[in-house]
Amino acid sequence: MMKSLLGRTIKELGALLPRIEPLGGELERLGEAMMKCWNEQGKVLIAGNGGSAADAMHLAEELSVRFAKNRRALAAMALCDPAVITCAGNDFGFESIFSRQIEALGNDGDVFVALSTSGNSANLVRAVEAAKSRRMVTVSFLGKDGGKLKGKCEIELLVPSSTTARVQEGHKILYHTLCEWIESKVE
């Protein structure tokens, strides 16, 4: 059984990878937006729910610490502090857990990245709205049909799969490629 499951996963990924490649232009736009942000002393804020929250933390550490080489630190932060999330959730509702942090931390020219396999999380939709109101560059990593977030961000990376795990794996390929591109530009 395990062997057949692994074989199916590999087959699905093999079919998905060529469908992700056309996102290269949009991914480069994201890299350029991030570089512009950092060159102007800005920061990148990243959010997601569940597995996408783990990806938000992973991407933030790859940017702020290092991906594959030692270089200057880049200002990036996942909006995943449990005390802040539970406070905002308790006082304002779960749909406000990210937007409240953007109100506190986001500035004109900063970049906000929303990671969502479905695109339907109310807290990420509200976070994108808050980021736009603060004149931040808005970015979405999506899957499936893009959900409610489809078309809402300036930069959109939609992994064309209806399987949550394949979408998450596609997101990881995209953000690791982004990190490699960024590190080629930073000393």
C-alpha positions as CSV (number, residue, x, y, z in Angstrom):
1,M,0.0,0.0,0.0
2,M,2.8,2.5,0.9
3,K,4.6,1.9,-2.3
4,S,1.4,2.5,-4.4
5,L,0.7,5.7,-2.4
6,L,4.2,7.0,-2.9
7,G,4.0,6.1,-6.6
8,R,0.8,8.0,-7.0
9,T,2.2,11.1,-5.2
10,I,5.3,11.1,-7.4
11,K,3.1,10.7,-10.5
12,E,0.8,13.6,-9.4
13,L,3.9,15.8,-8.7
14,G,5.4,14.9,-12.0
15,A,2.2,16.1,-13.8
16,L,2.0,19.2,-11.6
17,L,5.5,20.5,-12.0
18,P,5.3,21.6,-15.7
19,R,2.0,23.4,-14.8
20,I,3.9,25.4,-12.1
21,E,6.7,26.5,-14.4
22,P,4.6,29.3,-16.1
23,L,4.4,31.1,-12.8
24,G,8.1,32.0,-13.1
25,G,7.3,35.5,-14.4
26,E,4.9,36.3,-11.5
27,L,7.5,34.8,-9.1
28,E,10.2,37.1,-10.4
29,R,7.7,40.1,-9.9
30,L,7.5,39.0,-6.3
31,G,11.2,38.8,-5.9
32,E,11.6,42.3,-7.4
33,A,8.9,43.6,-5.1
34,M,10.6,42.1,-2.1
35,M,14.0,43.5,-3.1
36,K,12.5,47.0,-3.6
37,C,10.9,46.7,-0.2
38,W,14.1,45.8,1.6
39,N,16.1,48.4,-0.3
40,E,13.7,51.0,1.1
41,Q,14.1,49.6,4.7
42,G,10.7,47.8,4.5
43,K,9.6,44.4,5.7
44,V,7.8,41.3,4.4
45,L,4.9,40.0,6.5
46,I,3.6,36.5,5.9
47,A,0.5,34.7,7.1
48,G,-1.4,31.4,6.7
49,N,-3.6,29.0,8.6
50,G,-2.6,25.4,9.6
51,G,0.0,23.9,7.3
52,S,0.2,27.3,5.5
53,A,1.1,28.9,8.8
54,A,4.0,26.5,9.0
55,D,4.9,27.5,5.5
56,A,4.7,31.2,6.5
57,M,7.2,30.5,9.3
58,H,9.4,28.5,7.0
59,L,9.5,31.2,4.3
60,A,10.1,33.9,7.0
61,E,13.1,32.1,8.4
62,E,14.6,31.4,5.0
63,L,14.4,35.1,4.3
64,S,15.4,36.6,7.7
65,V,18.2,34.1,8.5
66,R,19.4,32.2,5.4
67,F,18.3,29.8,2.7
68,A,21.5,28.3,1.2
69,K,24.2,30.9,1.8
70,N,25.3,33.4,4.4
71,R,24.2,36.9,3.5
72,R,22.7,39.9,5.1
73,A,19.5,39.4,7.1
74,L,16.3,40.4,5.3
75,A,13.3,41.8,7.3
76,A,10.6,39.1,7.1
77,M,8.2,37.9,9.8
78,A,5.4,35.3,10.0
79,L,2.3,36.6,11.7
80,C,2.1,33.5,14.0
81,D,2.8,34.7,17.5
82,P,0.3,32.6,19.6
83,A,-0.2,35.3,22.2
84,V,-1.1,37.9,19.5
85,I,-3.3,35.5,17.6
86,T,-5.3,34.4,20.7
87,C,-5.6,38.0,21.9
88,A,-6.9,39.3,18.6
89,G,-9.1,36.2,18.2
90,N,-10.6,36.7,21.6
91,D,-11.0,40.5,21.4
92,F,-11.9,41.0,17.7
93,G,-12.7,37.5,16.3
94,F,-10.7,34.9,14.4
95,E,-11.2,36.8,11.1
96,S,-9.1,39.6,12.5
97,I,-6.0,37.7,13.7
98,F,-3.9,38.8,10.8
99,S,-5.4,42.1,9.9
100,R,-4.9,43.5,13.4
101,Q,-1.2,42.6,13.1
102,I,-1.0,44.3,9.7
103,E,-2.6,47.4,11.2
104,A,0.2,47.4,13.9
105,L,3.2,46.5,11.7
106,G,2.5,47.1,8.1
107,N,3.6,50.3,6.3
108,D,3.5,51.8,2.8
109,G,5.8,49.8,0.5
110,D,6.0,46.7,2.8
111,V,5.0,43.3,1.3
112,F,2.2,41.1,2.6
113,V,2.1,37.4,1.6
114,A,-1.0,35.3,2.1
115,L,-0.6,31.6,1.9
116,S,-3.8,29.6,1.4
117,T,-4.5,26.3,-0.3
118,S,-8.2,27.2,-0.8
119,G,-8.1,31.0,-0.8
120,N,-11.3,31.1,1.3
121,S,-10.0,31.9,4.8
122,A,-11.9,35.0,6.0
123,N,-8.9,36.1,8.1
124,L,-6.6,36.2,5.0
125,V,-9.2,38.0,2.9
126,R,-9.5,40.6,5.7
127,A,-5.7,40.7,6.0
128,V,-5.3,41.5,2.3
129,E,-7.8,44.3,2.6
130,A,-5.9,45.7,5.6
131,A,-2.6,45.5,3.7
132,K,-4.1,47.3,0.7
133,S,-5.4,50.0,3.0
134,R,-1.9,50.5,4.2
135,R,-0.6,50.6,0.6
136,M,1.4,47.4,1.0
137,V,2.2,45.2,-1.9
138,T,-0.2,42.2,-1.7
139,V,0.7,38.7,-2.7
140,S,-1.2,35.4,-2.6
141,F,0.0,31.8,-2.9
142,L,-3.2,29.9,-3.7
143,G,-4.4,26.6,-5.0
144,K,-7.5,24.9,-6.3
145,D,-9.7,27.6,-8.0
146,G,-8.2,30.4,-5.9
147,G,-11.3,30.9,-3.8
148,K,-12.3,34.3,-2.5
149,L,-8.7,35.6,-2.7
150,K,-8.4,35.0,-6.5
151,G,-7.8,38.3,-8.3
152,K,-7.5,40.2,-5.0
153,C,-3.7,40.6,-4.9
154,E,-1.3,42.5,-7.1
155,I,0.8,39.3,-7.4
156,E,-0.9,35.9,-7.5
157,L,0.7,32.5,-7.6
158,L,-2.0,29.9,-8.1
159,V,-0.8,26.2,-8.0
160,P,-3.2,24.4,-10.4
161,S,-4.2,21.4,-8.2
162,S,-7.3,20.4,-6.3
163,T,-5.3,18.3,-3.8
164,T,-4.3,20.2,-0.7
165,A,-1.0,18.4,-0.3
166,R,0.1,19.0,-3.9
167,V,-0.8,22.7,-3.5
168,Q,1.4,22.9,-0.4
169,E,4.2,21.1,-2.2
170,G,3.9,23.5,-5.1
171,H,4.0,26.5,-2.8
172,K,7.2,25.1,-1.3
173,I,8.8,24.7,-4.7
174,L,7.8,28.3,-5.5
175,Y,9.1,29.9,-2.3
176,H,12.3,27.9,-2.3
177,T,12.9,29.1,-5.9
178,L,12.1,32.6,-4.8
179,C,14.7,32.3,-1.9
180,E,17.3,31.1,-4.3
181,W,16.7,34.0,-6.7
182,I,16.8,36.5,-3.8
183,E,20.1,35.1,-2.5
184,S,21.6,35.5,-6.0
185,K,20.9,39.3,-5.6
186,V,21.9,39.8,-1.9
187,E,25.4,39.9,-0.4
